Amino acid sequence: MKVEIKLSNEIKEPYAIIFTDKITDEIQKAIETLENQSSSLIILKNKHKIFIKSIEEIFMVQSANNQVIVYDKNEKYTSNKRLYELEKILGENFFSNL
């Protein structure tokens, strides 16, 4: 896998974009590594795309039809994580305000 890093004073928070034609074991491992290294990032899917969102962008989390749905202010995504895993990442206060 090729890796490119761009440094810029204009970027206030690091983010990653992965360009690929399919999700391979190597890509999945990279996703899991990024997710595990930063407790403030969540890996989400929307159709056939994968997004890395910060916890500050998350508006709502819902469980429906055996899926965990995560919403930001504009879109909805699915998560491979279970609700209790997201609770650890987002914090108990996120879920207690429901």
C-alpha positions, 0 to 999 in steps of 0.5 A: 500500500502506498502512503502519502502524508500532506502537512499544512498549517491550515489543517487543524485536525488530522484525517485520513482518506483511503483510495481503493477499488475494493476493501481488502484485508490490508485496507481493513487492517489499516482502518482498524489500526486508525480506529484503535489508535485514536479514540476520538475517531469512528469508522463509518460506512455510507453505501460503498464508502468508508468515512472517518468521523470525529466524535464531535461530528456525531449527532445521534446513534440508533440501533435498528434492524440489527444495524447500528446507525450513526448520524451526523448533521447531514448524513446517516452511516452504519457502524460495525461497532455495537452500541456498548462499544460506541458508548465507550468511545462517545462517552456515557454523557452522550447516551445519558442525554437521550 
